[in-house]
Structure formats: structure tokens, C-alpha cells
Amino acid sequence: MSLERIIMAFAGFMVLLSMALTTWINHNFIWLTVFVGANLLQSAFTGFCPAAILFKKLGAKPAAELAMTDKP
């Protein structure tokens, strides 16, 4: 799985998790949803994503790099 897809899956998971926590635990977990949304918005404009840095350190590779390794 490419880095870009991992980040999208992680962001989606965090939004769903924060909404579940907001519903069943405490209404203040809504701020986690706000944080995830704000981080997605700023990363769209700046290209800086803390999650991408973490996943790169864990070994995830961008789609372009994966495409180069798949060619014979």
C-alpha cells in the first residue's frame, strides 16, 4: 500500500474513531475531529503532514516509488 493511501486510510480511521468517542464517551472528543480536519486542510496547501513523516519512518513508500519497483 502506498504512503498516500495509508495516510487517507489513517485520516478516515481517525475521523470515525473520534466521532465514536464523541458519541459514546465525551462530547469534547469532537476536537479530535476538528484537529484531523484542520491537519488535512493545512497539508493540502503546505505539503507538510506529520503522519506522512511517521509512516515514512515506518517504511511506507510513495506511490511513485512503488511504481518504479514494479517495473521489470
Secondary structure, DSSP 8 states (H G I E B T S, - for coil): --HHHHHHHHHHHHHHHHHHHHHHT-GGGHHHHHHHHHHHHHHHHH---HHHHHHHHTT---HHHHHHHH--
